Amino acid sequence: MRWLVMAAVLACAGPALADKKRDAEALFKNGKKLAGEKRYADACPAFEQSDALDPGIGTKLNAARCYEDWGKLAHAHRWYAAAEKMAVAAGDERLPKIRELLAAIDPDVPRLTIKVPADADLETAAVALDGQLIEAAVFGTEMRLDPGPHELTYVVDGAKKSKMLAMERGGEREITLVLRAGSGRTRKVGDDSARPGRTRKIIALSVGAAGVLGLGVASYLTLDARGTYNDALDAHCMGMANACDAEGLSITADARSQANTATVITLISVAAIAGGVVLYLTAPSGEPARETSALYLAPLVGDRSGGFVVGGGF
């Protein structure tokens, strides 16, 4: 599995990295503009997307400041903490200032602690905060939340209960839920009594399916590029590739680049399908069930690059 992902990354690394940095810079500039206009609902996600493409201390600090100005202090705290972690790893000279910012905001971030009985049936209770299930390890520990209303939901005897919690700036709350007793078995991510080899086969099917999807994407890009190229020849090149005007040269160059991207995606897709088949056929019959996180693998298509995004547990 890992060699397959590495091959896909290496095949597209050059153009993909250049495109990512360019896209990240565009998102960052847009985030700065929107933040200056106090349009935080659009600005903060722009910084997040920029950092996802090209992680940097400066981008993280801008995301943190954006969320702080917006009043979402828990979000801001997480981004300041992420900037601190990156600065420590890089030995960055901004570390003392980042720690000052983190220390300044920390007392203002609301805290919530949710407690449940030790024998609570967490599987049945399905305790969730703002729609997100709470894992067993989180109960009894402080959670940093943004100021404002939050919805806590849980199930008792088949009936869904709901509590609205108003979290104030700098406030602390502790909630104890009365839940139905169970077997004492706590819910785990990926807890599954899967038959042997099931995990490997699921990964194999996911990889193979992504390969098939990639072939579809490549086919579309190829046909689209061919149509664009031919249209440009007719409209801007008098039917000859060496007679193009400036716009024709630009359009045909983009079409060729798109066709090259389609070729790369085709090669990667074929490798993914082959890798999926190998993984499926070699899945051991005696593999024990283990905890995994959700796997995702999908084609990544840019203006001049292509590849796959892969994540999750292996």
Buried (B, 14 or more C-beta within 10 A) or exposed (E): BEEBBEBBBEBBEEBBBEBBEBBBBBBBEBBBEBBEEEBBEBBBBBBBBBBEBBEBBBBBBBBBBBBBBBEBBBBBBBBBBBBBEBBEEEEBEBBEEBBEBBEEBBEBBBBBBBEBBEEBBBBBBBBBBEEEEBEBEBBEEBBBBBBBEBEBBBBBEEEEBEEEBEBEEEBEBEEEBEBBEBEEEBBEBBEEEBEBBBBBBBBBBBBBBBBEBBBEBBBEBBEBBBEBBEBBBEBBBEEEEEEBEEEBBEBBBBBEBBBBBBBBBBBBBBBBBBBBBBBBEEBEEEBEBEEBEEBEBBBBBBEBBBBBEBEEEE
